[in-house]
Each structure stands twice: as C-alpha cells, then as structure tokens.
Amino acid sequence: MPAATQQLTTKPTWIDRLMGRLYHANMSRTVAQMRIEANTQYQALVNDLDAPLDETFESLVAESFKRPELVGFRPSHVLFPRMKEKLGARKAAYSDSELKTMGKQCDQCRSISQCWLALRANANSADCARICPNSEALIAKAS
C-alpha cells in the first residue's frame, strides 16, 4: 500500500497539469507586460546575469533579444564586461578606442541571446569564445 500511495503522489494531478499549461501559455504575455509595465524590474532581472530565473521566462527573454526593437538592453554594458572577464582580458591592455569599437560590435551582435544564455549558465571560456565576435581580440591580449 505505501508503494501505491507513493506512485500517486509523484504523478501530477489534472489540476497541476492544467496549471502548468496555463502558466506556460501565458508566460509570453507576462514577459511582454512586465517589459512594458514594470520595465525597471524587468531590466534589473535581465541585467543581473546571476539572478535565478524560471526556465520559461529565461528562454522568452533570450528570444526577445532577437528583436532589437523590443530590447532596452545594452550588451556592451552587461555582457561585454562579463565576457572580458570570462576570456581573461584586462581592461588596462586595451585603449579606449579599442574598447569602444568592441563595445559597438557587441551592441550590434546577432548572437546576443546565445551570449546572454551562455553567460547566465556560466559556460566555459571555449564556448563563450565561439559566440563572441570580439573573442579573438580579447584572447589576443588576455593575461
């Protein structure tokens, strides 16, 4: 009898399945509304690469980076510093014009969503280097 009871508790009930489906079905709208109505909090979540996020929320945010008109996000301010750190680059090794050029390239990158997800997942430096258009320049002067 205890084994049968244990099996019943591990199988989700119909209400749990329904709630899960409703949650996933409405998360896209939730993300869009949060971006509009609670932009400060939304930006804080997006800019904090270490903040734990729901998997569905995280994937929808990453997808939104593919639509620049929706993004109030500056990769050069959030992703680039972490990428420099990840690839072992020191700020002192670069001139201001080099950093500005790499920052522009970062802001115009087509892999922002991949980069954001990789840095959030604390991917290894080799994986990050494959994503980043500045990786060669960063690695060349890494300490």
Buried (B, 14 or more C-beta within 10 A) or exposed (E): EEEEEEEEEEEEEEEEEEEEEEEEEEBBEBBBEBBEEEEEEBBEBBEEBEEEBEEBBBBBBBEBBEEEEBBEBEBBEBBBBBBBBBBEBEEEBBEEEEBEBBBEBBBEBEBBBBBBBBBBEEBEBEEBBEBBBBBEBBBEBBE
